[in-house]
Amino acid sequence: MINIKEVADNADLIVNGYAFTKCDLGYRVLNLNRPSKAAVFSREGEMLETSMDDIELRIVKNYLEQDRMLMEE
């Protein structure tokens, strides 16, 4: 079972309920309100794996594109 508090505490960035965490592949994204919804993006921003629907995926990809520089600082 996912420990939501631990994911949130270790996230590099949280935007509108989505926790973004850097990982070896690129970035992991978890919907903190619906933890069954997650995605992994490459360092280039390509979706590698997801359990999100297309609309939610587009939303988090936009957040990632807009805020990626904040995670790199």
Predicted model as a PDB file, atoms N, CA, C, CB and O in Angstrom, pLDDT in the B-factor column:
MODEL        1                                                                  
ATOM      1  N   MET A   1       0.836  -1.187   0.000  1.00 77.00           N  
ATOM      2  CA  MET A   1       0.000   0.000   0.000  1.00 77.00           C  
ATOM      3  C   MET A   1       0.881   1.251   0.000  1.00 77.00           C  
ATOM      4  CB  MET A   1      -0.951  -0.002   1.219  1.00 77.00           C  
ATOM      5  O   MET A   1       1.915   1.290   0.666  1.00 77.00           O  
ATOM      6  N   ILE A   2       0.472   2.247  -0.735  1.00 84.00           N  
ATOM      7  CA  ILE A   2       1.232   3.493  -0.851  1.00 84.00           C  
ATOM      8  C   ILE A   2       0.992   4.357   0.381  1.00 84.00           C  
ATOM      9  CB  ILE A   2       0.841   4.262  -2.140  1.00 84.00           C  
ATOM     10  O   ILE A   2      -0.147   4.541   0.810  1.00 84.00           O  
ATOM     11  N   ASN A   3       2.070   4.881   0.940  1.00 93.00           N  
ATOM     12  CA  ASN A   3       1.975   5.817   2.048  1.00 93.00           C  
ATOM     13  C   ASN A   3       1.939   7.228   1.447  1.00 93.00           C  
ATOM     14  CB  ASN A   3       3.179   5.641   3.061  1.00 93.00           C  
ATOM     15  O   ASN A   3       2.975   7.783   1.082  1.00 93.00           O  
ATOM     16  N   ILE A   4       0.744   7.794   1.351  1.00 94.00           N  
ATOM     17  CA  ILE A   4       0.542   9.093   0.697  1.00 94.00           C  
ATOM     18  C   ILE A   4       1.354  10.193   1.357  1.00 94.00           C  
ATOM     19  CB  ILE A   4      -0.931   9.468   0.712  1.00 94.00           C  
ATOM     20  O   ILE A   4       1.947  11.024   0.670  1.00 94.00           O  
ATOM     21  N   LYS A   5       1.387  10.207   2.685  1.00 94.00           N  
ATOM     22  CA  LYS A   5       2.148  11.232   3.405  1.00 94.00           C  
ATOM     23  C   LYS A   5       3.626  11.152   3.051  1.00 94.00           C  
ATOM     24  CB  LYS A   5       1.959  11.081   4.924  1.00 94.00           C  
ATOM     25  O   LYS A   5       4.273  12.178   2.843  1.00 94.00           O  
ATOM     26  N   GLU A   6       4.160   9.945   2.983  1.00 96.00           N  
ATOM     27  CA  GLU A   6       5.573   9.763   2.650  1.00 96.00           C  
ATOM     28  C   GLU A   6       5.860  10.224   1.218  1.00 96.00           C  
ATOM     29  CB  GLU A   6       5.978   8.287   2.825  1.00 96.00           C  
ATOM     30  O   GLU A   6       6.877  10.872   0.967  1.00 96.00           O  
ATOM     31  N   VAL A   7       4.977   9.895   0.288  1.00 96.00           N  
ATOM     32  CA  VAL A   7       5.142  10.342  -1.101  1.00 96.00           C  
ATOM     33  C   VAL A   7       5.131  11.864  -1.158  1.00 96.00           C  
ATOM     34  CB  VAL A   7       4.024   9.759  -2.008  1.00 96.00           C  
ATOM     35  O   VAL A   7       5.982  12.470  -1.809  1.00 96.00           O  
ATOM     36  N   ALA A   8       4.178  12.476  -0.484  1.00 96.00           N  
ATOM     37  CA  ALA A   8       4.072  13.943  -0.479  1.00 96.00           C  
ATOM     38  C   ALA A   8       5.300  14.577   0.172  1.00 96.00           C  
ATOM     39  CB  ALA A   8       2.793  14.389   0.260  1.00 96.00           C  
ATOM     40  O   ALA A   8       5.824  15.571  -0.331  1.00 96.00           O  
ATOM     41  N   ASP A   9       5.757  14.013   1.281  1.00 96.00           N  
ATOM     42  CA  ASP A   9       6.932  14.559   1.973  1.00 96.00           C  
ATOM     43  C   ASP A   9       8.189  14.473   1.118  1.00 96.00           C  
ATOM     44  CB  ASP A   9       7.158  13.822   3.288  1.00 96.00           C  
ATOM     45  O   ASP A   9       9.058  15.341   1.206  1.00 96.00           O  
ATOM     46  N   ASN A  10       8.295  13.436   0.293  1.00 96.00           N  
ATOM     47  CA  ASN A  10       9.495  13.229  -0.517  1.00 96.00           C  
ATOM     48  C   ASN A  10       9.394  13.807  -1.927  1.00 96.00           C  
ATOM     49  CB  ASN A  10       9.789  11.765  -0.607  1.00 96.00           C  
ATOM     50  O   ASN A  10      10.351  13.742  -2.698  1.00 96.00           O  
ATOM     51  N   ALA A  11       8.240  14.371  -2.261  1.00 96.00           N  
ATOM     52  CA  ALA A  11       8.045  14.932  -3.609  1.00 96.00           C  
ATOM     53  C   ALA A  11       8.935  16.153  -3.817  1.00 96.00           C  
ATOM     54  CB  ALA A  11       6.562  15.312  -3.832  1.00 96.00           C  
ATOM     55  O   ALA A  11       9.173  16.931  -2.893  1.00 96.00           O  
ATOM     56  N   ASP A  12       9.410  16.303  -5.021  1.00 95.00           N  
ATOM     57  CA  ASP A  12      10.186  17.493  -5.380  1.00 95.00           C  
ATOM     58  C   ASP A  12       9.282  18.685  -5.636  1.00 95.00           C  
ATOM     59  CB  ASP A  12      11.044  17.220  -6.612  1.00 95.00           C  
ATOM     60  O   ASP A  12       9.705  19.834  -5.514  1.00 95.00           O  
ATOM     61  N   LEU A  13       8.025  18.402  -5.993  1.00 95.00           N  
ATOM     62  CA  LEU A  13       7.079  19.459  -6.299  1.00 95.00           C  
ATOM     63  C   LEU A  13       5.666  18.898  -6.172  1.00 95.00           C  
ATOM     64  CB  LEU A  13       7.327  20.041  -7.722  1.00 95.00           C  
ATOM     65  O   LEU A  13       5.409  17.765  -6.581  1.00 95.00           O  
ATOM     66  N   ILE A  14       4.754  19.679  -5.610  1.00 96.00           N  
ATOM     67  CA  ILE A  14       3.341  19.303  -5.568  1.00 96.00           C  
ATOM     68  C   ILE A  14       2.554  20.432  -6.224  1.00 96.00           C  
ATOM     69  CB  ILE A  14       2.848  19.039  -4.087  1.00 96.00           C  
ATOM     70  O   ILE A  14       2.675  21.597  -5.845  1.00 96.00           O  
ATOM     71  N   VAL A  15       1.742  20.063  -7.220  1.00 96.00           N  
ATOM     72  CA  VAL A  15       0.927  21.032  -7.943  1.00 96.00           C  
ATOM     73  C   VAL A  15      -0.501  20.491  -8.004  1.00 96.00           C  
ATOM     74  CB  VAL A  15       1.498  21.302  -9.385  1.00 96.00           C  
ATOM     75  O   VAL A  15      -0.744  19.419  -8.558  1.00 96.00           O  
ATOM     76  N   ASN A  16      -1.434  21.238  -7.432  1.00 96.00           N  
ATOM     77  CA  ASN A  16      -2.858  20.885  -7.490  1.00 96.00           C  
ATOM     78  C   ASN A  16      -3.143  19.425  -7.155  1.00 96.00           C  
ATOM     79  CB  ASN A  16      -3.395  21.187  -8.858  1.00 96.00           C  
ATOM     80  O   ASN A  16      -3.951  18.778  -7.822  1.00 96.00           O  
ATOM     81  N   GLY A  17      -2.488  18.912  -6.135  1.00 96.00           N  
ATOM     82  CA  GLY A  17      -2.755  17.560  -5.673  1.00 96.00           C  
ATOM     83  C   GLY A  17      -1.958  16.475  -6.372  1.00 96.00           C  
ATOM     84  O   GLY A  17      -2.178  15.289  -6.125  1.00 96.00           O  
ATOM     85  N   TYR A  18      -1.036  16.863  -7.240  1.00 98.00           N  
ATOM     86  CA  TYR A  18      -0.174  15.904  -7.926  1.00 98.00           C  
ATOM     87  C   TYR A  18       1.248  16.035  -7.376  1.00 98.00           C  
ATOM     88  CB  TYR A  18      -0.197  16.133  -9.474  1.00 98.00           C  
ATOM     89  O   TYR A  18       1.820  17.125  -7.356  1.00 98.00           O  
ATOM     90  N   ALA A  19       1.808  14.906  -6.930  1.00 97.00           N  
ATOM     91  CA  ALA A  19       3.175  14.895  -6.410  1.00 97.00           C  
ATOM     92  C   ALA A  19       4.121  14.503  -7.545  1.00 97.00           C  
ATOM     93  CB  ALA A  19       3.315  13.911  -5.194  1.00 97.00           C  
ATOM     94  O   ALA A  19       3.961  13.447  -8.157  1.00 97.00           O  
ATOM     95  N   PHE A  20       5.096  15.351  -7.819  1.00 97.00           N  
ATOM     96  CA  PHE A  20       6.102  15.110  -8.849  1.00 97.00           C  
ATOM     97  C   PHE A  20       7.423  14.797  -8.149  1.00 97.00           C  
ATOM     98  CB  PHE A  20       6.246  16.345  -9.816  1.00 97.00           C  
ATOM     99  O   PHE A  20       7.888  15.560  -7.303  1.00 97.00           O  
ATOM    100  N   THR A  21       8.016  13.666  -8.516  1.00 96.00           N  
ATOM    101  CA  THR A  21       9.257  13.233  -7.894  1.00 96.00           C  
ATOM    102  C   THR A  21      10.232  12.825  -8.993  1.00 96.00           C  
ATOM    103  CB  THR A  21       9.010  12.058  -6.897  1.00 96.00           C  
ATOM    104  O   THR A  21       9.873  12.059  -9.887  1.00 96.00           O  
ATOM    105  N   LYS A  22      11.458  13.329  -8.932  1.00 95.00           N  
ATOM    106  CA  LYS A  22      12.489  12.909  -9.880  1.00 95.00           C  
ATOM    107  C   LYS A  22      12.856  11.460  -9.587  1.00 95.00           C  
ATOM    108  CB  LYS A  22      13.748  13.832  -9.796  1.00 95.00           C  
ATOM    109  O   LYS A  22      12.894  11.046  -8.429  1.00 95.00           O  
ATOM    110  N   CYS A  23      13.129  10.685 -10.644  1.00 95.00           N  
ATOM    111  CA  CYS A  23      13.561   9.300 -10.489  1.00 95.00           C  
ATOM    112  C   CYS A  23      14.580   8.999 -11.588  1.00 95.00           C  
ATOM    113  CB  CYS A  23      12.340   8.307 -10.554  1.00 95.00           C  
ATOM    114  O   CYS A  23      14.873   9.857 -12.420  1.00 95.00           O  
ATOM    115  N   ASP A  24      15.117   7.780 -11.588  1.00 94.00           N  
ATOM    116  CA  ASP A  24      16.126   7.405 -12.578  1.00 94.00           C  
ATOM    117  C   ASP A  24      15.620   7.525 -14.014  1.00 94.00           C  
ATOM    118  CB  ASP A  24      16.592   5.992 -12.324  1.00 94.00           C  
ATOM    119  O   ASP A  24      16.372   7.908 -14.910  1.00 94.00           O  
ATOM    120  N   LEU A  25      14.362   7.200 -14.230  1.00 94.00           N  
ATOM    121  CA  LEU A  25      13.792   7.261 -15.575  1.00 94.00           C  
ATOM    122  C   LEU A  25      13.437   8.673 -16.003  1.00 94.00           C  
ATOM    123  CB  LEU A  25      12.569   6.397 -15.651  1.00 94.00           C  
ATOM    124  O   LEU A  25      13.393   8.973 -17.196  1.00 94.00           O  
ATOM    125  N   GLY A  26      13.184   9.540 -15.031  1.00 95.00           N  
ATOM    126  CA  GLY A  26      12.771  10.918 -15.318  1.00 95.00           C  
ATOM    127  C   GLY A  26      11.952  11.469 -14.174  1.00 95.00           C  
ATOM    128  O   GLY A  26      12.502  12.004 -13.212  1.00 95.00           O  
ATOM    129  N   TYR A  27      10.606  11.339 -14.274  1.00 96.00           N  
ATOM    130  CA  TYR A  27       9.723  11.916 -13.266  1.00 96.00           C  
ATOM    131  C   TYR A  27       8.552  10.976 -12.993  1.00 96.00           C  
ATOM    132  CB  TYR A  27       9.211  13.299 -13.718  1.00 96.00           C  
ATOM    133  O   TYR A  27       7.944  10.446 -13.922  1.00 96.00           O  
ATOM    134  N   ARG A  28       8.244  10.775 -11.725  1.00 97.00           N  
ATOM    135  CA  ARG A  28       7.056  10.035 -11.310  1.00 97.00           C  
ATOM    136  C   ARG A  28       6.015  11.046 -10.865  1.00 97.00           C  
ATOM    137  CB  ARG A  28       7.381   9.012 -10.165  1.00 97.00           C  
ATOM    138  O   ARG A  28       6.337  12.046 -10.224  1.00 97.00           O  
ATOM    139  N   VAL A  29       4.766  10.778 -11.211  1.00 98.00           N  
ATOM    140  CA  VAL A  29       3.667  11.659 -10.826  1.00 98.00           C  
ATOM    141  C   VAL A  29       2.593  10.800 -10.164  1.00 98.00           C  
ATOM    142  CB  VAL A  29       3.092  12.441 -12.066  1.00 98.00           C  
ATOM    143  O   VAL A  29       2.201   9.760 -10.693  1.00 98.00           O  
ATOM    144  N   LEU A  30       2.124  11.247  -9.003  1.00 98.00           N  
ATOM    145  CA  LEU A  30       1.072  10.538  -8.297  1.00 98.00           C  
ATOM    146  C   LEU A  30      -0.040  11.510  -7.954  1.00 98.00           C  
ATOM    147  CB  LEU A  30       1.617   9.857  -7.025  1.00 98.00           C  
ATOM    148  O   LEU A  30       0.218  12.597  -7.437  1.00 98.00           O  
ATOM    149  N   ASN A  31      -1.277  11.124  -8.241  1.00 98.00           N  
ATOM    150  CA  ASN A  31      -2.435  11.900  -7.836  1.00 98.00           C  
ATOM    151  C   ASN A  31      -2.656  11.595  -6.358  1.00 98.00           C  
ATOM    152  CB  ASN A  31      -3.714  11.560  -8.711  1.00 98.00           C  
ATOM    153  O   ASN A  31      -3.060  10.484  -6.015  1.00 98.00           O  
ATOM    154  N   LEU A  32      -2.400  12.553  -5.486  1.00 97.00           N  
ATOM    155  CA  LEU A  32      -2.495  12.332  -4.042  1.00 97.00           C  
ATOM    156  C   LEU A  32      -3.933  12.111  -3.583  1.00 97.00           C  
ATOM    157  CB  LEU A  32      -1.897  13.510  -3.297  1.00 97.00           C  
ATOM    158  O   LEU A  32      -4.158  11.534  -2.519  1.00 97.00           O  
ATOM    159  N   ASN A  33      -4.905  12.561  -4.368  1.00 96.00           N  
ATOM    160  CA  ASN A  33      -6.310  12.366  -4.028  1.00 96.00           C  
ATOM    161  C   ASN A  33      -6.850  11.036  -4.535  1.00 96.00           C  
ATOM    162  CB  ASN A  33      -7.137  13.496  -4.588  1.00 96.00           C  
ATOM    163  O   ASN A  33      -7.843  10.528  -4.015  1.00 96.00           O  
ATOM    164  N   ARG A  34      -6.208  10.480  -5.534  1.00 96.00           N  
ATOM    165  CA  ARG A  34      -6.586   9.175  -6.098  1.00 96.00           C  
ATOM    166  C   ARG A  34      -5.297   8.417  -6.394  1.00 96.00           C  
ATOM    167  CB  ARG A  34      -7.473   9.333  -7.406  1.00 96.00           C  
ATOM    168  O   ARG A  34      -4.849   8.385  -7.541  1.00 96.00           O  
ATOM    169  N   PRO A  35      -4.695   7.805  -5.373  1.00 95.00           N  
ATOM    170  CA  PRO A  35      -3.375   7.195  -5.531  1.00 95.00           C  
ATOM    171  C   PRO A  35      -3.291   6.050  -6.540  1.00 95.00           C  
ATOM    172  CB  PRO A  35      -2.925   6.699  -4.226  1.00 95.00           C  
ATOM    173  O   PRO A  35      -2.191   5.598  -6.857  1.00 95.00           O  
ATOM    174  N   SER A  36      -4.410   5.581  -7.041  1.00 96.00           N  
ATOM    175  CA  SER A  36      -4.357   4.566  -8.093  1.00 96.00           C  
ATOM    176  C   SER A  36      -4.009   5.192  -9.443  1.00 96.00           C  
ATOM    177  CB  SER A  36      -5.695   3.823  -8.187  1.00 96.00           C  
ATOM    178  O   SER A  36      -3.755   4.479 -10.414  1.00 96.00           O  
ATOM    179  N   LYS A  37      -4.000   6.516  -9.501  1.00 97.00           N  
ATOM    180  CA  LYS A  37      -3.686   7.237 -10.734  1.00 97.00           C  
ATOM    181  C   LYS A  37      -2.265   7.776 -10.655  1.00 97.00           C  
ATOM    182  CB  LYS A  37      -4.697   8.391 -10.978  1.00 97.00           C  
ATOM    183  O   LYS A  37      -1.959   8.649  -9.843  1.00 97.00           O  
ATOM    184  N   ALA A  38      -1.406   7.242 -11.512  1.00 97.00           N  
ATOM    185  CA  ALA A  38       0.013   7.614 -11.495  1.00 97.00           C  
ATOM    186  C   ALA A  38       0.559   7.590 -12.915  1.00 97.00           C  
ATOM    187  CB  ALA A  38       0.832   6.658 -10.578  1.00 97.00           C  
ATOM    188  O   ALA A  38      -0.061   7.036 -13.823  1.00 97.00           O  
ATOM    189  N   ALA A  39       1.723   8.194 -13.093  1.00 98.00           N  
ATOM    190  CA  ALA A  39       2.384   8.204 -14.396  1.00 98.00           C  
ATOM    191  C   ALA A  39       3.889   8.324 -14.197  1.00 98.00           C  
ATOM    192  CB  ALA A  39       1.853   9.362 -15.281  1.00 98.00           C  
ATOM    193  O   ALA A  39       4.363   8.813 -13.172  1.00 98.00           O  
ATOM    194  N   VAL A  40       4.625   7.866 -15.205  1.00 98.00           N  
ATOM    195  CA  VAL A  40       6.075   8.033 -15.241  1.00 98.00           C  
ATOM    196  C   VAL A  40       6.406   8.670 -16.582  1.00 98.00           C  
ATOM    197  CB  VAL A  40       6.838   6.658 -15.042  1.00 98.00           C  
ATOM    198  O   VAL A  40       5.970   8.204 -17.635  1.00 98.00           O  
ATOM    199  N   PHE A  41       7.192   9.755 -16.522  1.00 97.00           N  
ATOM    200  CA  PHE A  41       7.627  10.465 -17.718  1.00 97.00           C  
ATOM    201  C   PHE A  41       9.144  10.367 -17.838  1.00 97.00           C  
ATOM    202  CB  PHE A  41       7.173  11.948 -17.682  1.00 97.00           C  
ATOM    203  O   PHE A  41       9.854  10.340 -16.833  1.00 97.00           O  
ATOM    204  N   SER A  42       9.629  10.315 -19.071  1.00 96.00           N  
ATOM    205  CA  SER A  42      11.074  10.336 -19.304  1.00 96.00           C  
ATOM    206  C   SER A  42      11.610  11.727 -18.993  1.00 96.00           C  
ATOM    207  CB  SER A  42      11.413   9.930 -20.770  1.00 96.00           C  
ATOM    208  O   SER A  42      10.842  12.659 -18.758  1.00 96.00           O  
ATOM    209  N   ARG A  43      12.923  11.859 -18.994  1.00 93.00           N  
ATOM    210  CA  ARG A  43      13.549  13.173 -18.761  1.00 93.00           C  
ATOM    211  C   ARG A  43      13.168  14.164 -19.853  1.00 93.00           C  
ATOM    212  CB  ARG A  43      15.082  13.037 -18.692  1.00 93.00           C  
ATOM    213  O   ARG A  43      13.181  15.376 -19.637  1.00 93.00           O  
ATOM    214  N   GLU A  44      12.827  13.635 -21.036  1.00 92.00           N  
ATOM    215  CA  GLU A  44      12.427  14.484 -22.159  1.00 92.00           C  
ATOM    216  C   GLU A  44      10.945  14.821 -22.122  1.00 92.00           C  
ATOM    217  CB  GLU A  44      12.762  13.805 -23.471  1.00 92.00           C  
ATOM    218  O   GLU A  44      10.468  15.590 -22.957  1.00 92.00           O  
ATOM    219  N   GLY A  45      10.204  14.257 -21.164  1.00 92.00           N  
ATOM    220  CA  GLY A  45       8.787  14.555 -21.032  1.00 92.00           C  
ATOM    221  C   GLY A  45       7.858  13.583 -21.742  1.00 92.00           C  
ATOM    222  O   GLY A  45       6.657  13.835 -21.837  1.00 92.00           O  
ATOM    223  N   GLU A  46       8.399  12.468 -22.245  1.00 95.00           N  
ATOM    224  CA  GLU A  46       7.565  11.468 -22.901  1.00 95.00           C  
ATOM    225  C   GLU A  46       6.960  10.551 -21.850  1.00 95.00           C  
ATOM    226  CB  GLU A  46       8.381  10.653 -23.935  1.00 95.00           C  
ATOM    227  O   GLU A  46       7.639  10.160 -20.900  1.00 95.00           O  
ATOM    228  N   MET A  47       5.678  10.203 -22.015  1.00 96.00           N  
ATOM    229  CA  MET A  47       5.010   9.318 -21.087  1.00 96.00           C  
ATOM    230  C   MET A  47       5.522   7.900 -21.305  1.00 96.00           C  
ATOM    231  CB  MET A  47       3.474   9.390 -21.257  1.00 96.00           C  
ATOM    232  O   MET A  47       5.502   7.387 -22.424  1.00 96.00           O  
ATOM    233  N   LEU A  48       5.985   7.268 -20.214  1.00 97.00           N  
ATOM    234  CA  LEU A  48       6.502   5.909 -20.288  1.00 97.00           C  
ATOM    235  C   LEU A  48       5.511   4.877 -19.763  1.00 97.00           C  
ATOM    236  CB  LEU A  48       7.791   5.811 -19.519  1.00 97.00           C  
ATOM    237  O   LEU A  48       5.433   3.759 -20.271  1.00 97.00           O  
ATOM    238  N   GLU A  49       4.758   5.269 -18.741  1.00 97.00           N  
ATOM    239  CA  GLU A  49       3.823   4.350 -18.101  1.00 97.00           C  
ATOM    240  C   GLU A  49       2.755   5.177 -17.399  1.00 97.00           C  
ATOM    241  CB  GLU A  49       4.553   3.396 -17.096  1.00 97.00           C  
ATOM    242  O   GLU A  49       3.049   6.245 -16.864  1.00 97.00           O  
ATOM    243  N   THR A  50       1.502   4.683 -17.396  1.00 97.00           N  
ATOM    244  CA  THR A  50       0.454   5.446 -16.736  1.00 97.00           C  
ATOM    245  C   THR A  50      -0.755   4.590 -16.385  1.00 97.00           C  
ATOM    246  CB  THR A  50       0.027   6.592 -17.612  1.00 97.00           C  
ATOM    247  O   THR A  50      -1.012   3.554 -16.997  1.00 97.00           O  
ATOM    248  N   SER A  51      -1.477   5.049 -15.395  1.00 98.00           N  
ATOM    249  CA  SER A  51      -2.794   4.496 -15.072  1.00 98.00           C  
ATOM    250  C   SER A  51      -3.829   5.622 -15.106  1.00 98.00           C  
ATOM    251  CB  SER A  51      -2.782   3.793 -13.672  1.00 98.00           C  
ATOM    252  O   SER A  51      -4.953   5.461 -14.629  1.00 98.00           O  
ATOM    253  N   MET A  52      -3.434   6.765 -15.676  1.00 98.00           N  
ATOM    254  CA  MET A  52      -4.314   7.922 -15.802  1.00 98.00           C  
ATOM    255  C   MET A  52      -5.044   7.884 -17.133  1.00 98.00           C  
ATOM    256  CB  MET A  52      -3.519   9.229 -15.666  1.00 98.00           C  
ATOM    257  O   MET A  52      -4.562   7.291 -18.098  1.00 98.00           O  
ATOM    258  N   ASP A  53      -6.223   8.527 -17.183  1.00 97.00           N  
ATOM    259  CA  ASP A  53      -6.915   8.656 -18.462  1.00 97.00           C  
ATOM    260  C   ASP A  53      -6.254   9.778 -19.264  1.00 97.00           C  
ATOM    261  CB  ASP A  53      -8.441   8.939 -18.254  1.00 97.00           C  
ATOM    262  O   ASP A  53      -5.410  10.507 -18.744  1.00 97.00           O  
ATOM    263  N   ASP A  54      -6.638   9.908 -20.515  1.00 97.00           N  
ATOM    264  CA  ASP A  54      -5.989  10.863 -21.424  1.00 97.00           C  
ATOM    265  C   ASP A  54      -6.086  12.311 -20.946  1.00 97.00           C  
ATOM    266  CB  ASP A  54      -6.600  10.751 -22.801  1.00 97.00           C  
ATOM    267  O   ASP A  54      -5.133  13.077 -21.087  1.00 97.00           O  
ATOM    268  N   ILE A  55      -7.224  12.683 -20.388  1.00 97.00           N  
ATOM    269  CA  ILE A  55      -7.408  14.064 -19.935  1.00 97.00           C  
ATOM    270  C   ILE A  55      -6.495  14.364 -18.757  1.00 97.00           C  
ATOM    271  CB  ILE A  55      -8.876  14.319 -19.549  1.00 97.00           C  
ATOM    272  O   ILE A  55      -5.801  15.381 -18.749  1.00 97.00           O  
ATOM    273  N   GLU A  56      -6.492  13.481 -17.758  1.00 98.00           N  
ATOM    274  CA  GLU A  56      -5.633  13.696 -16.590  1.00 98.00           C  
ATOM    275  C   GLU A  56      -4.164  13.671 -16.991  1.00 98.00           C  
ATOM    276  CB  GLU A  56      -5.907  12.630 -15.511  1.00 98.00           C  
ATOM    277  O   GLU A  56      -3.364  14.447 -16.469  1.00 98.00           O  
ATOM    278  N   LEU A  57      -3.809  12.796 -17.905  1.00 97.00           N  
ATOM    279  CA  LEU A  57      -2.433  12.704 -18.376  1.00 97.00           C  
ATOM    280  C   LEU A  57      -1.995  14.002 -19.036  1.00 97.00           C  
ATOM    281  CB  LEU A  57      -2.280  11.541 -19.350  1.00 97.00           C  
ATOM    282  O   LEU A  57      -0.869  14.455 -18.828  1.00 97.00           O  
ATOM    283  N   ARG A  58      -2.862  14.598 -19.822  1.00 97.00           N  
ATOM    284  CA  ARG A  58      -2.528  15.867 -20.478  1.00 97.00           C  
ATOM    285  C   ARG A  58      -2.354  16.984 -19.446  1.00 97.00           C  
ATOM    286  CB  ARG A  58      -3.623  16.252 -21.498  1.00 97.00           C  
ATOM    287  O   ARG A  58      -1.480  17.839 -19.590  1.00 97.00           O  
ATOM    288  N   ILE A  59      -3.186  16.970 -18.409  1.00 97.00           N  
ATOM    289  CA  ILE A  59      -3.082  17.971 -17.345  1.00 97.00           C  
ATOM    290  C   ILE A  59      -1.729  17.866 -16.651  1.00 97.00           C  
ATOM    291  CB  ILE A  59      -4.224  17.800 -16.320  1.00 97.00           C  
ATOM    292  O   ILE A  59      -1.046  18.877 -16.483  1.00 97.00           O  
ATOM    293  N   VAL A  60      -1.329  16.657 -16.245  1.00 97.00           N  
ATOM    294  CA  VAL A  60      -0.065  16.530 -15.514  1.00 97.00           C  
ATOM    295  C   VAL A  60       1.129  16.765 -16.433  1.00 97.00           C  
ATOM    296  CB  VAL A  60       0.039  15.145 -14.865  1.00 97.00           C  
ATOM    297  O   VAL A  60       2.166  17.255 -15.985  1.00 97.00           O  
ATOM    298  N   LYS A  61       0.995  16.424 -17.707  1.00 96.00           N  
ATOM    299  CA  LYS A  61       2.085  16.715 -18.647  1.00 96.00           C  
ATOM    300  C   LYS A  61       2.267  18.224 -18.785  1.00 96.00           C  
ATOM    301  CB  LYS A  61       1.802  16.077 -20.034  1.00 96.00           C  
ATOM    302  O   LYS A  61       3.399  18.704 -18.859  1.00 96.00           O  
ATOM    303  N   ASN A  62       1.169  18.975 -18.821  1.00 96.00           N  
ATOM    304  CA  ASN A  62       1.265  20.440 -18.867  1.00 96.00           C  
ATOM    305  C   ASN A  62       1.944  20.975 -17.618  1.00 96.00           C  
ATOM    306  CB  ASN A  62      -0.128  21.070 -19.018  1.00 96.00           C  
ATOM    307  O   ASN A  62       2.812  21.843 -17.708  1.00 96.00           O  
ATOM    308  N   TYR A  63       1.554  20.459 -16.441  1.00 96.00           N  
ATOM    309  CA  TYR A  63       2.215  20.880 -15.190  1.00 96.00           C  
ATOM    310  C   TYR A  63       3.707  20.590 -15.264  1.00 96.00           C  
ATOM    311  CB  TYR A  63       1.591  20.158 -13.962  1.00 96.00           C  
ATOM    312  O   TYR A  63       4.528  21.427 -14.889  1.00 96.00           O  
ATOM    313  N   LEU A  64       4.056  19.401 -15.751  1.00 95.00           N  
ATOM    314  CA  LEU A  64       5.467  19.023 -15.835  1.00 95.00           C  
ATOM    315  C   LEU A  64       6.219  19.957 -16.769  1.00 95.00           C  
ATOM    316  CB  LEU A  64       5.610  17.574 -16.311  1.00 95.00           C  
ATOM    317  O   LEU A  64       7.312  20.416 -16.435  1.00 95.00           O  
ATOM    318  N   GLU A  65       5.658  20.241 -17.918  1.00 94.00           N  
ATOM    319  CA  GLU A  65       6.324  21.130 -18.877  1.00 94.00           C  
ATOM    320  C   GLU A  65       6.509  22.534 -18.308  1.00 94.00           C  
ATOM    321  CB  GLU A  65       5.524  21.200 -20.178  1.00 94.00           C  
ATOM    322  O   GLU A  65       7.546  23.161 -18.524  1.00 94.00           O  
ATOM    323  N   GLN A  66       5.501  23.031 -17.577  1.00 93.00           N  
ATOM    324  CA  GLN A  66       5.565  24.381 -17.025  1.00 93.00           C  
ATOM    325  C   GLN A  66       6.513  24.482 -15.841  1.00 93.00           C  
ATOM    326  CB  GLN A  66       4.190  24.834 -16.609  1.00 93.00           C  
ATOM    327  O   GLN A  66       7.172  25.505 -15.658  1.00 93.00           O  
ATOM    328  N   ASP A  67       6.587  23.424 -15.031  1.00 91.00           N  
ATOM    329  CA  ASP A  67       7.282  23.527 -13.732  1.00 91.00           C  
ATOM    330  C   ASP A  67       8.530  22.662 -13.616  1.00 91.00           C  
ATOM    331  CB  ASP A  67       6.341  23.156 -12.631  1.00 91.00           C  
ATOM    332  O   ASP A  67       9.121  22.587 -12.538  1.00 91.00           O  
ATOM    333  N   ARG A  68       8.942  22.012 -14.686  1.00 87.00           N  
ATOM    334  CA  ARG A  68      10.111  21.133 -14.632  1.00 87.00           C  
ATOM    335  C   ARG A  68      11.354  21.856 -14.135  1.00 87.00           C  
ATOM    336  CB  ARG A  68      10.379  20.541 -15.999  1.00 87.00           C  
ATOM    337  O   ARG A  68      12.157  21.274 -13.406  1.00 87.00           O  
ATOM    338  N   MET A  69      11.523  23.113 -14.519  1.00 85.00           N  
ATOM    339  CA  MET A  69      12.713  23.868 -14.111  1.00 85.00           C  
ATOM    340  C   MET A  69      12.760  24.046 -12.586  1.00 85.00           C  
ATOM    341  CB  MET A  69      12.735  25.247 -14.806  1.00 85.00           C  
ATOM    342  O   MET A  69      13.843  24.119 -12.006  1.00 85.00           O  
ATOM    343  N   LEU A  70      11.592  24.115 -11.937  1.00 83.00           N  
ATOM    344  CA  LEU A  70      11.585  24.248 -10.480  1.00 83.00           C  
ATOM    345  C   LEU A  70      12.170  23.015  -9.797  1.00 83.00           C  
ATOM    346  CB  LEU A  70      10.163  24.491  -9.981  1.00 83.00           C  
ATOM    347  O   LEU A  70      12.778  23.126  -8.733  1.00 83.00           O  
ATOM    348  N   MET A  71      11.990  21.842 -10.400  1.00 79.00           N  
ATOM    349  CA  MET A  71      12.522  20.613  -9.812  1.00 79.00           C  
ATOM    350  C   MET A  71      14.015  20.476 -10.044  1.00 79.00           C  
ATOM    351  CB  MET A  71      11.804  19.406 -10.379  1.00 79.00           C  
ATOM    352  O   MET A  71      14.689  19.744  -9.320  1.00 79.00           O  
ATOM    353  N   GLU A  72      14.535  21.164 -11.037  1.00 75.00           N  
ATOM    354  CA  GLU A  72      15.945  21.057 -11.367  1.00 75.00           C  
ATOM    355  C   GLU A  72      16.821  22.011 -10.563  1.00 75.00           C  
ATOM    356  CB  GLU A  72      16.139  21.310 -12.826  1.00 75.00           C  
ATOM    357  O   GLU A  72      18.045  21.885 -10.574  1.00 75.00           O  
ATOM    358  N   GLU A  73      16.208  22.956  -9.871  1.00 64.00           N  
ATOM    359  CA  GLU A  73      16.987  23.941  -9.101  1.00 64.00           C  
ATOM    360  C   GLU A  73      17.562  23.339  -7.848  1.00 64.00           C  
ATOM    361  CB  GLU A  73      16.130  25.137  -8.738  1.00 64.00           C  
ATOM    362  O   GLU A  73      18.242  24.028  -7.088  1.00 64.00           O  
TER     363      GLU A  73                                                      
ENDMDL                                                                          
END                                                                             
